[in-house]
Amino acid sequence: MPPATVRSLLRSPSQLRREILAGLVVALALIPEAISFSIIAGVDPRVGLFASFTMAVTIAFVGGRPAMISAATGAVALVVAPVVSKYGLDYLIATVLLAGLLQIVLSLIGIAKLMRFVPRSVMTGFVNALAILIFIAQLPHLFGDDIPWLVYPLVAVGLAIIVLLPRITSAVPSPLIAILLITGVVTVFGWSVPTVEDEGALPDSLPSLLLPDVPWTMHTLSVIAPYALAMALVGLMESLMTAKLVDDITDTHSNKTREGWGQGIANLVTGFFGGMGGCAMIGQTMINVKQSGARTRLSTFLAGVFLLILVVVLGDVVGVIPMAALVAVMIMVSVGTFDWHSIHPRTLRIMPIAETTVMVVTVAATVATENLAIGVVLGVLTAMVMFARRVAHLTSVDAATEVDDSGVEPAEVRRYRVRGELFFASSNDLVYQFDYAGDPNTVIIDLSDADVWDASTVASLDAVLGKYRAQGKTATIVGLEGPSLERLERLSGRLGAVD
């Protein structure tokens, strides 16, 4: 951690206490998540728990977004699950290592800059979809034939504590109090309810350094490369989107490029210690930043350290924590993460239909596939289509007849004034806006109020001039300058009539 951060925390005991307690709460919330994601990936729970430890500790030093939590995630688990089922654990470790290298390379060549092309409506859909997925992930702990009725009042008590305690005091994070209180009550009365140890075995030793036992051949590379690339892209996308969300919450700016290659380094470290890899986790990050008030790398570092201590040293104690307490915490994370303003009737009335459509597509695709990358990509593509349609309708062509008296005899001239941004969506119909047979022999196409953006527009203008030449008439393009003129002259092989 930077010395300035350490000095700042030492000068503020209240913030230091908040960072420490936030790390503890996040560590407790990470345990059932890591175990669940290990099951999804088809590996031993220890693989997911060790990944969460190494990811959190490493990213605390190399990441670009302070207070953001990285660990084993469901999205990464879904990507790597086929590798485990088909080829085994060693190939999974090799995949994680290659994914880390790819994340470093992609970040250094500037993939983080692509974040500027993600519209706010996609970001809103991303957040809302995550909130829904977090909530859905809690349902198996609430519904089923083997769920005792005591779970429901315990969850209700947990929710009440998390909501009401901050109105009395914020000295200690309310989720931590809820976990401790519910655990204490269940232990004292000896109630039989699902606990953390029911989710899977906890490790009893530290992770050890290892190399995957795979043949280092092109065949191995051909096997793991597609999964590694998918994992790298999913991890970067989730991490950069989460970093942007934390930027908005804390009103600060983070280094997205550093966050990208930091994720790569964290996955390399995780792979060398036998972990399943991961990326930023929005649920735990919201616990850390929004509910617990953490703002520095210390909380991220301590989350990893506390996680290791809890599962290795205090595994027996952690094992008796009722899942109801952790479910209550995650439900409140879901409620707090969802952007309720985005679905308020007044917002929906004033918001352009295109923006709402993009948000809905992002949410629907993400929830349906349980893959944030697919949801975001479809959301961005929908936004692009909507934007192209909107801009295309802003293009207009107006015609007027003029008299050119510069010659011996006055001649009639037809001037077409084209306005707007000309690109593939707006210029495809341009060829139909002219009266080739009815126009006089001299035609001027004035593009003073237009911009030429692509080869489709140049081809359309080329077709317009060609049709006038076929009628034996002279058509001239005027008014272009700068990049638009350069683009027109460079892309057209036949456009000679340009002034």
RODO-2510 file (C-alpha; in nm, 4 decimals, decimal comma):
residues 499
     n   res          X          Y          Z
     1     m     0,0000     0,0000     0,0000
     2     p     0,1244     0,3538    -0,0745
     3     p     0,2895     0,5243     0,2275
     4     a     0,0486     0,8176     0,1862
     5     t    -0,2470     0,5824     0,2386
     6     v    -0,0902     0,4348     0,5514
     7     r    -0,0179     0,7797     0,6968
     8     s    -0,3725     0,8933     0,6192
     9     l    -0,5242     0,5921     0,7971
    10     l    -0,2996     0,6394     1,1011
    11     r    -0,4230     0,9976     1,1281
    12     s    -0,7858     0,8784     1,1147
    13     p    -0,8515     0,5981     1,3677
    14     s    -1,2213     0,5862     1,2753
    15     q    -1,1449     0,5211     0,9070
    16     l    -0,8782     0,2658     1,0025
    17     r    -1,1345     0,0809     1,2151
    18     r    -1,3830     0,0991     0,9271
    19     e    -1,1299    -0,0503     0,6834
    20     i    -1,0442    -0,3366     0,9203
    21     l    -1,4051    -0,4263     0,9957
    22     a    -1,4990    -0,3955     0,6275
    23     g    -1,2276    -0,6473     0,5416
    24     l    -1,3660    -0,8879     0,8006
    25     v    -1,7241    -0,8590     0,6737
    26     v    -1,6127    -0,9117     0,3137
    27     a    -1,4079    -1,2158     0,4128
    28     l    -1,7116    -1,3741     0,5770
    29     a    -1,9229    -1,3022     0,2681
    30     l    -1,6540    -1,4444     0,0387
    31     i    -1,6560    -1,7910     0,1972
    32     p    -1,9938    -1,9256     0,0757
    33     e    -1,9524    -1,7483    -0,2601
    34     a    -1,6096    -1,9045    -0,3214
    35     i    -1,7408    -2,2478    -0,2254
    36     s    -2,0425    -2,2104    -0,4540
    37     f    -1,8301    -2,0965    -0,7480
    38     s    -1,5941    -2,3900    -0,6904
    39     i    -1,8908    -2,6237    -0,7249
    40     i    -1,9935    -2,4491    -1,0488
    41     a    -1,6412    -2,4912    -1,1869
    42     g    -1,6313    -2,8550    -1,0776
    43     v    -1,3332    -2,8233    -0,8429
    44     d    -1,2680    -2,8758    -0,4724
    45     p    -1,3875    -2,5806    -0,2545
    46     r    -1,0261    -2,5216    -0,1511
    47     v    -0,9445    -2,4196    -0,5105
    48     g    -1,2005    -2,1383    -0,4987
    49     l    -1,1104    -2,0281    -0,1460
    50     f    -0,7382    -2,0112    -0,2233
    51     a    -0,8168    -1,8183    -0,5421
    52     s    -1,0172    -1,5627    -0,3441
    53     f    -0,7303    -1,5212    -0,0970
    54     t    -0,4558    -1,4762    -0,3570
    55     m    -0,6687    -1,2539    -0,5841
    56     a    -0,7664    -1,0176    -0,3014
    57     v    -0,4171    -0,9861    -0,1525
    58     t    -0,2437    -0,9416    -0,4888
    59     i    -0,4896    -0,6898    -0,6345
    60     a    -0,4604    -0,4817    -0,3158
    61     f    -0,1047    -0,3975    -0,4267
    62     v    -0,1190    -0,3997    -0,8074
    63     g    -0,4798    -0,2973    -0,8846
    64     g    -0,5836     0,0441    -1,0082
    65     r    -0,9081     0,0838    -0,8069
    66     p    -0,8630     0,1094    -0,4273
    67     a    -1,1239    -0,0699    -0,2109
    68     m    -1,2420    -0,2953    -0,4948
    69     i    -1,2625    -0,6671    -0,4133
    70     s    -1,1357    -0,9332    -0,6530
    71     a    -1,1847    -1,3039    -0,5920
    72     a    -1,3196    -1,6205    -0,7521
    73     t    -1,6357    -1,5320    -0,9460
    74     g    -1,9306    -1,7086    -1,1028
    75     a    -1,8643    -1,5705    -1,4506
    76     v    -1,5102    -1,7085    -1,4532
    77     a    -1,6330    -2,0380    -1,3067
    78     l    -1,8798    -2,0775    -1,5939
    79     v    -1,6038    -2,0155    -1,8502
    80     v    -1,3532    -2,2620    -1,7052
    81     a    -1,5973    -2,5377    -1,6051
    82     p    -1,5652    -2,7205    -1,9430
    83     v    -1,1842    -2,7310    -1,9043
    84     v    -1,2141    -2,9077    -1,5685
    85     s    -1,4744    -3,1566    -1,6880
    86     k    -1,2865    -3,2457    -2,0081
    87     y    -0,9188    -3,2169    -1,9133
    88     g    -0,8831    -3,1911    -1,5350
    89     l    -0,7449    -2,9530    -1,2749
    90     d    -0,3945    -2,9142    -1,4214
    91     y    -0,5344    -2,7847    -1,7489
    92     l    -0,7495    -2,5420    -1,5488
    93     i    -0,4383    -2,4024    -1,3784
    94     a    -0,2653    -2,3683    -1,7159
    95     t    -0,5729    -2,1864    -1,8485
    96     v    -0,5666    -1,9434    -1,5549
    97     l    -0,1976    -1,8683    -1,6121
    98     l    -0,2492    -1,8027    -1,9841
    99     a    -0,5543    -1,5866    -1,9103
   100     g    -0,3436    -1,3767    -1,6731
   101     l    -0,0803    -1,3230    -1,9426
   102     l    -0,3480    -1,2281    -2,1959
   103     q    -0,5008    -0,9765    -1,9536
   104     i    -0,1628    -0,8098    -1,9076
   105     v    -0,1046    -0,7892    -2,2847
   106     l    -0,4577    -0,6677    -2,3625
   107     s    -0,4346    -0,4008    -2,0929
   108     l    -0,0958    -0,2736    -2,2108
   109     i    -0,2258    -0,2347    -2,5676
   110     g    -0,5139    -0,0198    -2,4430
   111     i    -0,8252    -0,2344    -2,4047
   112     a    -0,9306    -0,0221    -2,1046
   113     k    -0,9888     0,2695    -2,3413
   114     l    -1,2820     0,0786    -2,4900
   115     m    -1,4739     0,1632    -2,1715
   116     r    -1,5529     0,5016    -2,3227
   117     f    -1,7789     0,3228    -2,5728
   118     v    -1,9984     0,1750    -2,2983
   119     p    -2,3102     0,3963    -2,2669
   120     r    -2,4589     0,4839    -1,9300
   121     s    -2,7739     0,2834    -2,0126
   122     v    -2,5573    -0,0287    -2,0495
   123     m    -2,3887     0,0515    -1,7206
   124     t    -2,7292     0,0823    -1,5535
   125     g    -2,8384    -0,2492    -1,7044
   126     f    -2,5113    -0,4089    -1,5901
   127     v    -2,5710    -0,2947    -1,2310
   128     n    -2,9370    -0,3994    -1,2275
   129     a    -2,8571    -0,7395    -1,3775
   130     l    -2,5890    -0,7996    -1,1169
   131     a    -2,8331    -0,7108    -0,8406
   132     i    -3,0844    -0,9597    -0,9810
   133     l    -2,8207    -1,2344    -1,0150
   134     i    -2,7015    -1,1760    -0,6587
   135     f    -3,0593    -1,2111    -0,5354
   136     i    -3,1270    -1,5220    -0,7475
   137     a    -2,8130    -1,6834    -0,6041
   138     q    -2,9712    -1,6638    -0,2578
   139     l    -3,2926    -1,8443    -0,3538
   140     p    -3,1549    -2,1996    -0,3119
   141     h    -3,0855    -2,1107     0,0519
   142     l    -3,4454    -1,9953     0,1020
   143     f    -3,6572    -2,2442    -0,0911
   144     g    -3,6492    -2,6208    -0,0948
   145     d    -3,7832    -2,9259     0,0830
   146     d    -3,4860    -2,9376     0,3205
   147     i    -3,5010    -2,5690     0,4287
   148     p    -3,6208    -2,5473     0,7946
   149     w    -3,8751    -2,2783     0,8812
   150     l    -3,6310    -2,1159     1,1273
   151     v    -3,4326    -1,9855     0,8306
   152     y    -3,7004    -1,7298     0,7439
   153     p    -3,7230    -1,5491     1,0812
   154     l    -3,3420    -1,5529     1,1025
   155     v    -3,3130    -1,3887     0,7591
   156     a    -3,5785    -1,1352     0,8616
   157     v    -3,3876    -1,0517     1,1808
   158     g    -3,0672    -1,0154     0,9806
   159     l    -3,2333    -0,7776     0,7357
   160     a    -3,3771    -0,5717     1,0221
   161     i    -3,0370    -0,5374     1,1877
   162     i    -2,8644    -0,4342     0,8643
   163     v    -3,1331    -0,1733     0,7886
   164     l    -3,1974    -0,0313     1,1366
   165     l    -2,8589    -0,0421     1,3130
   166     p    -2,6962     0,2323     1,0972
   167     r    -2,9675     0,4709     1,2227
   168     i    -2,8332     0,4198     1,5753
   169     t    -2,4590     0,3859     1,5155
   170     s    -2,2185     0,3359     1,2250
   171     a    -1,9158     0,2547     1,4412
   172     v    -1,9385    -0,1135     1,3452
   173     p    -2,0682    -0,2394     1,0080
   174     s    -2,4229    -0,3631     1,0539
   175     p    -2,3651    -0,6780     0,8401
   176     l    -2,0953    -0,7887     1,0854
   177     i    -2,3304    -0,7401     1,3818
   178     a    -2,6023    -0,9362     1,2013
   179     i    -2,3643    -1,2276     1,1349
   180     l    -2,2312    -1,2361     1,4922
   181     l    -2,5729    -1,2008     1,6567
   182     i    -2,7489    -1,4648     1,4465
   183     t    -2,4572    -1,7056     1,4873
   184     g    -2,4622    -1,6532     1,8635
   185     v    -2,8376    -1,7097     1,8951
   186     v    -2,8338    -2,0245     1,6798
   187     t    -2,5370    -2,1651     1,8754
   188     v    -2,6870    -2,0884     2,2178
   189     f    -3,0245    -2,2434     2,1409
   190     g    -2,8802    -2,5294     1,9369
   191     w    -3,1092    -2,4730     1,6403
   192     s    -3,0533    -2,6947     1,3380
   193     v    -3,0219    -2,4714     1,0336
   194     p    -2,7911    -2,4823     0,7264
   195     t    -2,4423    -2,3514     0,8016
   196     v    -2,1296    -2,2614     0,6071
   197     e    -1,9744    -2,6049     0,6635
   198     d    -2,2737    -2,7593     0,4847
   199     e    -2,1575    -2,5844     0,1649
   200     g    -1,8309    -2,7796     0,1482
   201     a    -1,5083    -2,8664     0,3276
   202     l    -1,2840    -2,5807     0,4366
   203     p    -0,9049    -2,6070     0,3880
   204     d    -0,6832    -2,6864     0,6856
   205     s    -0,3477    -2,5819     0,5375
   206     l    -0,1899    -2,2918     0,3485
   207     p    -0,1796    -2,2897    -0,0338
   208     s     0,1489    -2,4090    -0,1856
   209     l     0,3338    -2,3009    -0,4968
   210     l     0,2954    -2,5359    -0,7931
   211     l     0,3197    -2,5690    -1,1690
   212     p     0,0495    -2,7456    -1,3717
   213     d     0,1435    -3,0965    -1,4837
   214     v     0,0610    -3,0562    -1,8519
   215     p     0,2665    -3,1140    -2,1668
   216     w     0,4029    -2,7799    -2,2851
   217     t     0,3099    -2,8318    -2,6500
   218     m     0,1124    -2,6548    -2,9198
   219     h    -0,1675    -2,9050    -2,8673
   220     t    -0,2011    -2,7991    -2,5048
   221     l    -0,2011    -2,4357    -2,6163
   222     s    -0,4732    -2,5058    -2,8723
   223     v    -0,6832    -2,6681    -2,5981
   224     i    -0,6557    -2,3952    -2,3340
   225     a    -0,6238    -2,0834    -2,5529
   226     p    -0,9975    -2,0377    -2,6343
   227     y    -1,0969    -2,0754    -2,2698
   228     a    -0,8112    -1,8517    -2,1546
   229     l    -0,9111    -1,5776    -2,3986
   230     a    -1,2749    -1,5983    -2,2904
   231     m    -1,1721    -1,5862    -1,9239
   232     a    -0,9417    -1,2901    -1,9868
   233     l    -1,2118    -1,0899    -2,1646
   234     v    -1,4863    -1,1729    -1,9137
   235     g    -1,2566    -1,0892    -1,6227
   236     l    -1,1448    -0,7595    -1,7725
   237     m    -1,4967    -0,6554    -1,8617
   238     e    -1,6373    -0,7290    -1,5163
   239     s    -1,3429    -0,5651    -1,3437
   240     l    -1,3445    -0,2473    -1,5516
   241     m    -1,7217    -0,2098    -1,5241
   242     t    -1,7059    -0,2596    -1,1474
   243     a    -1,4198    -0,0107    -1,1214
   244     k    -1,6248     0,2485    -1,3071
   245     l    -1,9174     0,1843    -1,0741
   246     v    -1,6980     0,2390    -0,7666
   247     d    -1,5603     0,5550    -0,9288
   248     d    -1,9147     0,6889    -0,9486
   249     i    -1,9997     0,5897    -0,5904
   250     t    -1,6857     0,7401    -0,4384
   251     d    -1,6631     1,0350    -0,6802
   252     t    -1,3013     0,9470    -0,7567
   253     h    -1,1054     0,8370    -1,0624
   254     s    -0,9115     0,5128    -1,0965
   255     n    -0,6457     0,3904    -1,3366
   256     k    -0,8302     0,1421    -1,5571
   257     t    -0,5194     0,0307    -1,7457
   258     r    -0,3435    -0,0501    -1,4193
   259     e    -0,6532    -0,2323    -1,2990
   260     g    -0,6486    -0,4423    -1,6155
   261     w    -0,2885    -0,5585    -1,5956
   262     g    -0,3253    -0,5849    -1,2175
   263     q    -0,6012    -0,8408    -1,2732
   264     g    -0,3618    -1,0279    -1,5009
   265     i    -0,0888    -1,0350    -1,2378
   266     a    -0,3403    -1,1465    -0,9740
   267     n    -0,4520    -1,4356    -1,1953
   268     l    -0,0906    -1,5380    -1,2549
   269     v    -0,0260    -1,5467    -0,8805
   270     t    -0,3527    -1,7339    -0,8287
   271     g    -0,2628    -1,9914    -1,0926
   272     f     0,0788    -2,0558    -0,9418
   273     f    -0,0901    -2,1271    -0,6076
   274     g    -0,3461    -2,3638    -0,7574
   275     g    -0,6450    -2,1290    -0,7621
   276     m    -0,9244    -2,1171    -1,0188
   277     g    -0,8712    -1,7510    -1,1094
   278     g    -1,1189    -1,4676    -1,0814
   279     c    -1,1880    -1,0991    -1,1255
   280     a    -1,3623    -0,8085    -0,9510
   281     m    -1,6760    -0,8982    -0,7522
   282     i    -1,9468    -0,6348    -0,7482
   283     g    -2,1403    -0,7877    -0,4574
   284     q    -1,8472    -0,7975    -0,2168
   285     t    -1,7232    -0,4638    -0,3509
   286     m    -2,0583    -0,3079    -0,2636
   287     i    -2,0361    -0,4568     0,0867
   288     n    -1,6894    -0,3077     0,1191
   289     v    -1,7512     0,0362    -0,0313
   290     k    -2,1190     0,1121     0,0082
   291     q    -2,2241    -0,0716     0,3239
   292     s    -1,8994    -0,0679     0,5222
   293     g    -1,7552     0,2636     0,3999
   294     a    -1,4098     0,1344     0,3005
   295     r    -1,2053     0,3548     0,0681
   296     t    -0,8479     0,2198     0,0617
   297     r    -0,6457    -0,0836    -0,0419
   298     l    -0,6174    -0,1908     0,3230
   299     s    -0,9726    -0,3278     0,3265
   300     t    -0,9031    -0,5328     0,0111
   301     f    -0,5782    -0,6697     0,1557
   302     l    -0,7378    -0,7541     0,4896
   303     a    -1,0325    -0,9244     0,3192
   304     g    -0,7879    -1,1739     0,1704
   305     v    -0,5876    -1,2138     0,4907
   306     f    -0,8976    -1,2550     0,7077
   307     l    -1,0373    -1,5063     0,4594
   308     l    -0,7271    -1,7244     0,4908
   309     i    -0,7248    -1,6978     0,8707
   310     l    -1,0953    -1,7757     0,8933
   311     v    -1,0885    -2,0862     0,6754
   312     v    -0,7518    -2,2282     0,7849
   313     v    -0,7171    -2,1279     1,1514
   314     l    -1,0787    -2,0694     1,2515
   315     g    -1,2445    -2,3115     1,0125
   316     d    -1,4439    -2,4794     1,2882
   317     v    -1,5799    -2,1432     1,4066
   318     v    -1,6632    -2,0184     1,0582
   319     g    -1,8308    -2,3474     0,9765
   320     v    -2,1090    -2,2864     1,2296
   321     i    -2,2131    -1,9497     1,0821
   322     p    -2,5745    -1,9914     0,9648
   323     m    -2,6248    -1,9387     0,5944
   324     a    -2,9321    -1,7313     0,6892
   325     a    -2,7025    -1,4557     0,8198
   326     l    -2,5001    -1,4444     0,4976
   327     v    -2,8174    -1,4602     0,2867
   328     a    -2,9509    -1,1544     0,4700
   329     v    -2,6259    -0,9674     0,3941
   330     m    -2,6356    -1,0587     0,0244
   331     i    -3,0044    -0,9675    -0,0097
   332     m    -2,9264    -0,6194     0,1209
   333     v    -2,6326    -0,6016    -0,1185
   334     s    -2,8735    -0,6861    -0,4010
   335     v    -3,1231    -0,4195    -0,2899
   336     g    -2,8506    -0,1601    -0,2492
   337     t    -2,6895    -0,2423    -0,5835
   338     f    -3,0071    -0,2147    -0,7916
   339     d    -3,0632     0,1284    -0,9450
   340     w    -3,4248     0,1802    -0,8369
   341     h    -3,4330     0,5271    -0,9904
   342     s    -3,3913     0,3691    -1,3353
   343     i    -3,7319     0,1961    -1,3121
   344     h    -3,9214     0,4765    -1,1418
   345     p    -4,2351     0,5645    -1,3464
   346     r    -4,1263     0,9278    -1,3789
   347     t    -3,7818     0,8216    -1,5065
   348     l    -3,9364     0,5826    -1,7575
   349     r    -4,1668     0,8608    -1,8855
   350     i    -3,8890     1,1105    -1,9523
   351     m    -3,6200     0,8640    -2,0610
   352     p    -3,5890     0,8113    -2,4400
   353     i    -3,7275     0,4742    -2,5420
   354     a    -3,3911     0,3815    -2,6949
   355     e    -3,2140     0,4260    -2,3595
   356     t    -3,4697     0,2115    -2,1795
   357     t    -3,4480    -0,0544    -2,4506
   358     v    -3,0705    -0,0754    -2,4149
   359     m    -3,1008    -0,1159    -2,0380
   360     v    -3,3663    -0,3882    -2,0703
   361     v    -3,1634    -0,5798    -2,3309
   362     t    -2,8559    -0,5702    -2,1074
   363     v    -3,0509    -0,6930    -1,8045
   364     a    -3,2410    -0,9638    -1,9931
   365     a    -2,9344    -1,1007    -2,1713
   366     t    -2,7251    -1,1050    -1,8551
   367     v    -2,9892    -1,2736    -1,6406
   368     a    -3,0809    -1,5250    -1,9125
   369     t    -2,7203    -1,6317    -1,9780
   370     e    -2,5793    -1,5606    -1,6307
   371     n    -2,2870    -1,4117    -1,8217
   372     l    -2,2144    -1,0433    -1,7696
   373     a    -1,9920    -1,0247    -2,0761
   374     i    -2,2709    -1,1399    -2,3077
   375     g    -2,5151    -0,8936    -2,1512
   376     v    -2,2774    -0,5996    -2,1838
   377     v    -2,1799    -0,6826    -2,5424
   378     l    -2,5445    -0,7162    -2,6505
   379     g    -2,6279    -0,3949    -2,4673
   380     v    -2,3490    -0,2049    -2,6436
   381     l    -2,4530    -0,3461    -2,9825
   382     t    -2,8148    -0,2438    -2,9179
   383     a    -2,6989     0,1056    -2,8209
   384     m    -2,4962     0,1296    -3,1418
   385     v    -2,7956     0,0315    -3,3550
   386     m    -3,0213     0,2773    -3,1728
   387     f    -2,7663     0,5552    -3,2104
   388     a    -2,7170     0,4829    -3,5802
   389     r    -3,0930     0,4963    -3,6410
   390     r    -3,1281     0,8206    -3,4483
   391     v    -2,8411     0,9927    -3,6293
   392     a    -2,9552     0,8619    -3,9672
   393     h    -3,2887     1,0390    -3,9282
   394     l    -3,1133     1,3712    -3,8703
   395     t    -2,9859     1,3794    -4,2292
   396     s    -3,1794     1,5914    -4,4812
   397     v    -3,1542     1,6871    -4,8488
   398     d    -3,3093     2,0153    -4,9700
   399     a    -3,3244     2,1198    -5,3365
   400     a    -3,3472     2,4696    -5,4900
   401     t    -3,3249     2,6056    -5,8474
   402     e    -3,0749     2,8862    -5,9156
   403     v    -2,9689     3,0864    -6,2208
   404     d    -2,6047     3,0979    -6,3266
   405     d    -2,5530     3,4207    -6,5283
   406     s    -2,1740     3,3996    -6,5413
   407     g    -2,1811     3,2670    -6,8995
   408     v    -2,2960     3,4182    -7,2291
   409     e    -2,6479     3,2989    -7,1665
   410     p    -2,8025     3,2479    -6,8201
   411     a    -2,8291     2,8791    -6,7303
   412     e    -3,0501     2,7012    -6,4828
   413     v    -2,8674     2,5281    -6,1944
   414     r    -3,0088     2,2812    -5,9441
   415     r    -2,8475     2,3000    -5,5970
   416     y    -2,8927     2,0187    -5,3435
   417     r    -2,7969     2,1096    -4,9876
   418     v    -2,7192     1,8004    -4,7781
   419     r    -2,7178     1,8372    -4,4000
   420     g    -2,6153     1,5901    -4,1265
   421     e    -2,3688     1,3103    -4,0564
   422     l    -2,3216     1,0830    -4,3567
   423     f    -2,2291     0,7235    -4,2727
   424     f    -2,3551     0,3785    -4,3694
   425     a    -2,6942     0,4156    -4,1997
   426     s    -2,7757     0,7634    -4,3280
   427     s    -2,6185     0,7523    -4,6735
   428     n    -2,7663     0,4287    -4,8092
   429     d    -3,0831     0,6110    -4,9207
   430     l    -2,8932     0,9174    -5,0429
   431     v    -2,8941     0,7970    -5,4021
   432     y    -3,2768     0,8188    -5,4115
   433     q    -3,2921     1,1859    -5,3067
   434     f    -3,2063     1,3300    -5,6507
   435     d    -3,4152     1,3882    -5,9674
   436     y    -3,1650     1,2692    -6,2272
   437     a    -3,3971     1,2929    -6,5290
   438     g    -3,5770     1,6151    -6,4327
   439     d    -3,2792     1,8216    -6,3169
   440     p    -3,1096     2,0733    -6,5480
   441     n    -2,7727     2,0021    -6,7049
   442     t    -2,5804     2,1578    -6,4150
   443     v    -2,6196     2,0204    -6,0619
   444     i    -2,4382     2,1297    -5,7455
   445     i    -2,4316     1,9006    -5,4402
   446     d    -2,3487     2,1251    -5,1443
   447     l    -2,2020     1,9365    -4,8460
   448     s    -2,1074     2,2452    -4,6430
   449     d    -2,3346     2,1309    -4,3584
   450     a    -2,2465     1,7618    -4,3797
   451     d    -1,9613     1,5316    -4,2753
   452     v    -1,8420     1,2252    -4,4636
   453     w    -1,7479     0,9393    -4,2284
   454     d    -1,7046     0,6152    -4,4186
   455     a    -1,6625     0,4314    -4,7481
   456     s    -2,0379     0,3626    -4,7719
   457     t    -2,1025     0,7357    -4,8015
   458     v    -1,8289     0,7771    -5,0629
   459     a    -1,9791     0,4899    -5,2637
   460     s    -2,3247     0,6540    -5,2460
   461     l    -2,1882     0,9890    -5,3658
   462     d    -1,9987     0,8087    -5,6392
   463     a    -2,3249     0,6449    -5,7490
   464     v    -2,5049     0,9828    -5,7537
   465     l    -2,2404     1,1393    -5,9807
   466     g    -2,2434     0,8306    -6,2023
   467     k    -2,6195     0,8569    -6,2543
   468     y    -2,5888     1,2220    -6,3558
   469     r    -2,3096     1,1354    -6,6008
   470     a    -2,5331     0,8671    -6,7513
   471     q    -2,7910     1,1422    -6,8156
   472     g    -2,5265     1,3563    -6,9853
   473     k    -2,5293     1,6112    -6,7052
   474     t    -2,2597     1,7675    -6,4909
   475     a    -2,2771     1,7229    -6,1142
   476     t    -2,0259     1,8860    -5,8789
   477     i    -1,9684     1,8314    -5,5086
   478     v    -1,8810     2,1476    -5,3146
   479     g    -1,8420     2,2586    -4,9541
   480     l    -1,6315     1,9784    -4,8132
   481     e    -1,3105     2,0525    -4,6272
   482     g    -1,0732     1,9008    -4,3752
   483     p    -1,0974     1,5295    -4,2912
   484     s    -1,4249     1,4855    -4,4830
   485     l    -1,2688     1,6101    -4,8065
   486     e    -0,9546     1,4046    -4,7509
   487     r    -1,1637     1,0951    -4,6843
   488     l    -1,3720     1,1526    -4,9994
   489     e    -1,0684     1,2004    -5,2228
   490     r    -0,8816     0,9049    -5,0763
   491     l    -1,1661     0,6512    -5,0905
   492     s    -1,3125     0,7416    -5,4299
   493     g    -1,1444     0,6375    -5,7491
   494     r    -1,3877     0,8114    -5,9842
   495     l    -1,4906     1,1281    -5,8026
   496     g    -1,3313     1,3938    -6,0153
   497     a    -1,6030     1,6567    -5,9830
   498     v    -1,5180     1,7853    -5,6357
   499     d    -1,4541     2,1503    -5,5519
***
